[in-house]
């Protein structure tokens, strides 16, 4: 049972998956409650262009993809808040343009096929100790920032119309949150890839909503759910011989259907 832990790459991947599962779950609580799931999905795909370009120019993945994700987040925020177009349209424009740029670059520089696949589907077993430290530091910084602005986030999430009356800038709060979401996605993409990372942000909070209706309890149990499911998926992937990122998301989905189905059966009775 402990055979996988004899390998350093597995230990690094397990620690990274637990950290990513916990921080994605914590941030995801606000994503789900603020109905921003589409933004998380869009930022993950927009990140692909930055990931490809950072590989070509020889820049560290976290730096190149991080800058690209932050710029994309600001663009989405500015376009949607100027009321020129809806938020969904703004996300669509930025996301598809960035993703298409990444695909165009890959089709030109075909020697980056492996990096292309890693960006799309993640490379959990290729996590180095340096990557692990970067992921841990990023997760700690995001969690700290979320705690600092928790009152503004709480007010603007549940009562955005009244929040400005009490001196809370909902626009600034949302921009900060979108930037923190972008940073979280950057750290998670190395693990899950752009096609799967949004699941780690959305599914654990939804599972938590099935288990509790109290906000404070939700903030506690959702990171635990995210970390536990990520660790379980990582462990099972070793024995089933399935992509680690895919197995983690399938574990999220399985728990979601089990918990949701149990609640549905109790409700029907």
C-alpha positions as a printed Julia matrix, in Angstrom:
269×3 Matrix{Float64}:
   0.0    0.0     0.0
   2.91   2.34    0.7
   4.88   1.37   -2.39
   4.21   4.66   -4.33
   5.7    6.76   -1.53
   9.09   5.17   -2.12
   9.45   7.35   -5.21
  10.36  11.01   -4.88
   8.31  12.05   -7.91
   5.19  10.53   -6.32
   5.81  12.22   -2.98
   6.27  15.59   -4.71
   3.13  15.03   -6.76
   1.1   14.0    -3.73
   2.12  17.07   -1.72
   1.47  19.37   -4.68
  -1.94  17.83   -5.37
  -2.99  18.23   -1.72
  -1.92  21.89   -1.68
  -3.65  22.63   -4.98
  -6.81  20.77   -3.94
  -7.04  22.75   -0.71
  -6.38  26.22   -2.13
  -8.65  25.65   -5.15
 -11.4   24.53   -2.8
 -11.0   27.58   -0.59
 -11.01  30.06   -3.46
 -13.73  28.07   -5.18
 -16.2   28.78   -2.36
 -16.33  32.42   -3.42
 -16.25  31.49   -7.12
 -19.38  29.37   -6.77
 -21.24  31.74   -4.45
 -20.48  34.72   -6.7
 -21.48  32.71   -9.79
 -18.04  33.22  -11.36
 -17.44  29.64  -12.52
 -17.23  30.75  -16.13
 -14.45  33.21  -15.26
 -12.41  30.45  -13.65
 -12.91  28.26  -16.69
 -12.03  31.14  -19.02
  -8.87  32.14  -17.16
  -7.65  28.55  -17.25
  -7.95  28.45  -21.04
  -6.54  31.98  -21.47
  -3.49  30.82  -19.56
  -2.61  28.4   -22.34
  -1.26  31.16  -24.58
   1.08  32.38  -21.86
   2.22  28.85  -21.05
   3.21  28.2   -24.67
   4.94  31.56  -25.14
   6.9   31.21  -21.89
   8.27  27.89  -23.17
   9.34  29.4   -26.48
  11.14  32.44  -25.04
  12.72  30.35  -22.29
  10.98  32.06  -19.37
  10.03  30.15  -16.23
   6.52  28.73  -16.55
   5.2   30.38  -13.39
   6.54  33.8   -14.42
   5.38  33.72  -18.03
   2.02  32.09  -17.42
   1.49  34.17  -14.28
   1.96  37.5   -16.03
  -0.27  36.35  -18.88
  -3.02  35.24  -16.49
  -2.92  38.52  -14.55
  -3.17  40.57  -17.74
  -6.08  38.4   -18.93
  -7.85  38.82  -15.6
  -7.49  42.62  -15.73
  -8.73  42.72  -19.33
 -11.8   40.66  -18.48
 -12.53  42.87  -15.48
 -12.1   46.15  -17.38
 -14.14  45.08  -20.42
 -17.03  43.68  -18.4
 -17.2   46.62  -15.96
 -17.27  49.28  -18.64
 -20.65  47.85  -19.65
 -19.64  47.81  -23.3
 -20.37  44.11  -23.46
 -21.52  41.51  -20.96
 -19.09  39.7   -18.69
 -19.64  36.41  -20.53
 -18.79  38.05  -23.86
 -15.67  39.67  -22.39
 -14.51  36.32  -21.05
 -15.21  34.66  -24.39
 -13.19  37.22  -26.36
 -10.12  37.14  -24.1
 -10.24  33.37  -23.6
 -10.63  32.28  -27.2
  -8.07  34.8   -28.46
  -5.44  33.68  -25.98
  -6.1   29.99  -26.5
  -6.03  30.38  -30.29
  -2.71  32.21  -30.03
  -1.26  29.29  -28.08
  -2.51  26.76  -30.64
  -1.12  28.87  -33.51
   2.3   29.04  -31.87
   2.34  25.29  -31.2
   1.39  24.54  -34.81
   4.33  26.68  -35.94
   6.89  25.35  -33.46
   6.04  21.66  -33.58
   8.97  20.68  -31.4
   6.97  21.89  -28.39
   4.4   19.09  -28.67
   5.26  17.65  -25.27
   4.95  21.05  -23.58
   1.67  21.49  -25.42
   0.32  18.28  -23.88
   1.66  19.18  -20.44
  -0.05  22.59  -20.58
  -3.34  21.0   -21.65
  -3.41  18.01  -19.31
  -0.88  18.84  -16.61
   2.35  17.13  -15.62
   1.88  16.17  -12.0
   4.58  13.5   -11.96
   7.09  15.99  -13.36
   6.85  18.29  -10.34
  10.31  19.22   -9.1
  11.19  20.34   -5.56
  11.49  23.92   -6.87
   8.02  23.7    -8.41
   6.72  22.36   -5.13
   8.1   25.32   -3.19
   6.63  27.77   -5.71
   3.22  26.1    -5.5
   3.3   26.08   -1.7
   4.38  29.74   -1.49
   1.71  30.77   -4.0
  -1.0   28.9    -2.15
   0.06  30.45    1.17
   0.08  33.95   -0.33
  -3.38  33.49   -1.87
  -4.82  32.11    1.38
  -3.33  35.0     3.36
  -4.71  37.6     0.93
  -8.15  35.96    1.02
  -8.16  36.14    4.8
  -7.14  39.82    4.74
 -10.02  40.81    2.44
 -12.52  38.28    3.81
 -14.92  40.94    5.17
 -15.04  42.85    1.88
 -15.47  39.59   -0.03
 -18.24  38.41    2.29
 -20.18  41.68    2.05
 -19.8   42.08   -1.71
 -20.69  38.42   -2.27
 -23.99  38.34   -0.36
 -25.13  41.96   -0.66
 -23.29  43.77   -3.5
 -25.95  46.52   -3.75
 -25.64  47.59   -0.11
 -21.86  47.1     0.22
 -20.93  50.5    -1.38
 -23.1   52.26    1.21
 -20.76  50.96    3.89
 -17.67  52.15    2.02
 -16.78  48.86    0.32
 -15.64  49.19   -3.27
 -17.2   46.16   -4.94
 -15.32  46.82   -8.19
 -11.92  46.88   -6.49
 -12.79  43.85   -4.37
 -13.84  41.88   -7.43
 -10.65  42.86   -9.28
  -8.49  41.69   -6.37
 -10.43  38.46   -6.2
 -10.12  37.82   -9.95
  -6.35  38.4    -9.69
  -6.11  35.94   -6.79
  -8.15  33.46   -8.81
  -5.74  33.9   -11.73
  -2.73  33.24   -9.47
  -4.44  30.14   -8.06
  -5.09  28.82  -11.56
  -1.46  29.41  -12.55
  -0.25  27.31   -9.62
  -2.82  24.6   -10.35
  -2.27  24.37  -14.11
   1.11  22.74  -13.59
  -0.78  19.97  -11.82
  -4.04  19.58  -13.72
  -3.61  21.44  -17.02
  -5.89  24.09  -18.5
  -8.58  21.56  -19.43
  -9.09  20.23  -15.89
  -8.15  22.99  -13.45
 -11.6   24.61  -13.42
 -13.05  21.37  -12.01
 -10.84  21.67   -8.93
 -12.2   25.19   -8.35
 -15.89  24.39   -8.88
 -16.64  20.81   -7.78
 -15.35  20.81   -4.14
 -17.45  23.88   -3.14
 -20.52  22.31   -4.73
 -19.92  19.15   -2.71
 -19.54  21.33    0.37
 -22.88  23.04   -0.36
 -24.53  19.61   -0.26
 -23.08  18.99    3.19
 -23.7   22.35    4.87
 -25.56  25.62    4.41
 -23.38  27.57    6.86
 -20.84  29.81    5.17
 -18.13  29.52    7.83
 -18.44  25.74    7.87
 -18.26  25.73    4.07
 -14.95  27.61    4.2
 -13.53  24.92    6.48
 -14.79  21.7     4.89
 -14.29  22.65    1.23
 -10.46  22.81    1.37
 -10.52  19.5     3.25
 -12.7   17.97    0.54
 -10.42  19.34   -2.17
  -7.25  18.07   -0.5
  -8.72  14.64    0.34
 -10.09  14.05   -3.16
  -6.84  15.22   -4.76
  -4.78  12.89   -2.57
  -7.12   9.97   -3.26
  -7.06  10.59   -7.01
  -3.28  10.85   -7.01
  -2.94   7.61   -5.06
  -5.38   5.68   -7.27
  -3.73   6.91  -10.46
  -0.55   5.04   -9.54
  -2.3    1.66   -9.4
  -4.87   2.17  -12.16
  -2.25   3.7   -14.49
  -4.38   6.71  -15.46
  -3.28  10.31  -15.88
  -3.0   11.8   -12.38
  -4.82  15.01  -13.25
  -7.71  13.15  -14.86
  -7.97  10.73  -11.93
  -8.12  13.61   -9.45
 -10.99  15.24  -11.35
 -12.79  11.89  -11.69
 -12.5   11.51   -7.92
 -14.08  14.94   -7.48
 -16.9   13.91   -9.82
 -17.45  10.56   -8.08
 -17.75  12.18   -4.65
 -20.08  14.81   -6.11
 -22.45  12.19   -7.51
 -22.33  10.1    -4.35
 -23.09  13.03   -2.05
 -25.58  14.6    -4.45
 -27.32  11.29   -5.09
 -27.6   10.6    -1.37
 -29.15  14.01   -0.8
 -31.55  13.52   -3.73
 -32.68  10.15   -2.38
 -33.27  11.61    1.08
 -35.23  14.49   -0.45
 -37.4   12.19   -2.56
 -38.27  10.14    0.5
